[in-house]
Every structure is written in structure tokens, then in C-alpha cells.
Amino acid sequence: MLQRAVLTLVLLMLAWQAHAVLTIEIEEAETQATPVAILPFQGEAEAPQKLSEIVGFDMRRSGKFRALPVDQLPELPLAPGQIHFEQWRDSGSDVLLMGKIAHNVDGTWRVEATLVDLLRRSVLFARVWPSVKTRQLSRVAHQISDRMYEELTGIPGAFDTRIAYVVKQGEGKARRFLLNVSDSDGLNEQTVLRSYEAIMSPDWSPDGRKLAYVSFENGRSEVFVQNLFTGKREKVASFKGINGAPAWSPDGRKLAFTTSKDGNAEIYILDLATRKLQRLTRNPAIDTEPCWAPNGRSIYFTSDRRGKPQIFQVFLDTGETRRVTFEGTYNATPTITPDGRYLAMVTSVPGVGMHIGLLDLYSNEFRILTRTFLDESPSFAPNGDMLIYAMNKDNRGMLAVVSVDGGASQILRVKAGEVREPDWGPYMDQIKGADK
């Protein structure tokens, strides 16, 4: 069976290469979005990518900002000293982003970006990336977006990040699965695994170098860990019965997951270095879908020990378990913001169906965050400001992004097949740059 799976990966590589491109559609109205001025970067017409357009798209898909059309800008200055501030008084924008890109003799690119406060007539940031490889240009644009977003909101941006997701193509004997990763805007997509059998529950390691996931390639559920840089992967859980829902500990040293190796679905913790296995829950009900608290001292999980699925929390030092959700009759698949404030989950809305609910753990306020159909698999961006999830539209599985304040800004789909099981990755290492 394993040989067949490996052969499958090789034979289908070229056939699937062009059929799983993730595209983004921004469907929400922008009437509440704040206008910002983004000038075309000097020299970008000669570059393979227009960085100003990438930044503008990032701002737009945040749901909070929109780039003013270039032909509506009062002037196109080349440097902060050339700005006639009085001409910008009625532009609608309080900030102006300008930049430069030039080809170095060694084939790399020099990129500069400056954000100007038009009201205070001051520079908010000025940064230069002296030697950028061509394949890194889009990442530099995302880093500019992140810096701009933080200056405007006080919240770090999450554009220079990646997402993982599963693509399902075909039905019956023609059914295929791909585990893909891409930049947060769908660019630079790469396939991590291809299989005839189901792939589920991808989860990023805290350093963004590995993915844990569930594969059925050997005829049953098994948990794998794969290094995204070397391609090396390792089977870490293949016990009798169910093996699923892997979740990395905040320090990256352990995996929590569900297994029914002793007859009932329980939460276990695996030390990846020693392979020591610790059983965390002991209850006749089904305990599954672990989610680590950011401090690593407790785990949230789904259990039907009160009759229907609800979210519980178990503390690792004492084993004390407490119920967390009380709103409604169904709450499952918990995920938590990096600051530990918000817990998102799949919740059942009577007469409507499955949506994403948000519980403020500080105030105990619970609200419905999404308005789409058959919502599942929520995952927070590393800044905690946005959330990606799977949903169904026109009988097709797609992804959507919603901000914590409830403003959905984008839908992500593939050209062929369905996309599901998203997981938003952590911040990546920054491309070397310096303040000017």
C-alpha cells in the first residue's frame, strides 16, 4: 500500500500541477474601508511583479482599507520632499506610500518603501531591502503591507505568512487529495503531499518549518510530521483505531492528538524527542480536537461528555477539567488567538446551520462571527486579528477569511475541486532589510 501511495505521488505530480491554484475573490462592499494612497513604485514597470499592486491588494483584503485609484491622486511625487501637502487635503487619505525598485548587477533587487503621514507631514517609516531575490519580491511587498498595517491600526499585519489547506478533486475512483501551502494571498503555492486517500487536519509547527497532518494513504488514519524545507516526513502516530487532530505545543516539542488505541477516543500528548506518550483525558465520552493554550499549561478540546459536543479545558499540571462553552447545543473544533483572549469554534445556530462562533474568554461574551454556509475548521492568523475557515458555496468547498470584528473580506477557491481544512501559519523569518 505504501509503495502504491509513493508511486501515486510521482505519477500525479505533473497532472495536478496546474489545477490547484488558490484564487481570492473579495466580495464584501468597501464602503467602510479607509482610503489610503499607494503610489506606483519607481522602476516597478521593469520588475517581474508590481509591488505597489500587491500592497494595495493586501490592504483591500484586510477589509479595513482600500487603495485610491492612481488616476484620482492629486500628484505622483518621487520623494517625501516633493510632496505638496496642501494638494492632499481633500484626497480622503491620511497616509501616502511610495517606493522604489531597482535591479542590482548581481541579479537581485533593491527595494525601498516610505510611508508618509499627510496630516502631520512626517515620515512614519522608511525601509530598504538592499538585495532581494526575484522569488522574494512578493514577500517584501507583504512585509511592507505588514508594516503599513501596523502603523495604521497598532496591530501587526499578517500578510507575510502562509496558509496550509487540503484540495479535494474528483469523486469515486477519480478522487484525489492534495496538501498545499501558499502565501496568505494564494501566491507561491506548493504541494506538500498528493494522495488517492484522504488528507486531514494540517497543523503548522510554531517555527513554520513543519506540518503535522493526518493521512489515510495506508488504509487507516495515521499522523505524520513533514519538514517543508527538506521534504522529509515521519510517521509519529499509527496506533490501532483512530489517530487524528494533531496539534503542536507552543514550544514545538510535543504533539497533542486523539487516538482510540485503548478503545475510546482520548487526548494524548506525544513528546517528539523521547516518543513518550502521556494520556491526558479519561472519560467514556469522545474527547478530540485538542488546542493548546498559548502558555502551554492547558489544552482546550471537544467532548460530548455532557451529551452533545462542547468545549472543555484540561490543565496539564493538575488534570482538572472544566467546561468552557455553554451557548447552544453544539460547539466544537476550538482554536485560540495567540494572546489567549478569543476562542473560536464551530457552533450550531438553530434553524440556520453551522457557523463560526467567537467566545471572549475575558468577558465571556459569545457571538456568531460568520454568515456563510456549513462553516468549519477555523484558524486564527498569527496576529489574532483575522480568521480563516472552510465553508460551502454553490455546493463547493471553499475558504473564507473574516476579521475578529466580523467584517468578512475575502473568499478563497481553487479552479478545479474543493478546498478545505485550512490552517494559518506563524510569522516567517524576515527578509533582510534595514531602516533608512
QUINORPE-V981959 format. One line per field, one symbol per residue. ss: DSSP state (H for helix, E for strand, - for the rest). Layout:
ss->???
//
This chain:
ss->-HHHHHHHHHHHHHHH-----EEEE--------EEEEE---E-HHH----HHHHHHHHHHH---EEE--HHH-------HHH--HHHH------EEEEEEEEE-----EEEEEEEEE----EEEEEEEEEEE-HHHHHHHHHHHHHHHHHHHH-------EEEEEEEEE--HHH-EEEEEEEE------EEEEEE---EEEEEE-----EEEEEE------EEEEEE-----EEEEE-----EEEEEE-----EEEEEE------EEEEEE-----EEE-------EEEEEE-----EEEEEE------EEEEEE-----EEE-------EEEEEE-----EEEEEEEE---EEEEEEEE-----EEE-------EEEEE-----EEEEEEEE--EEEEEEEE----EEEEEEE---EEEEEEEEEE------EE-
//
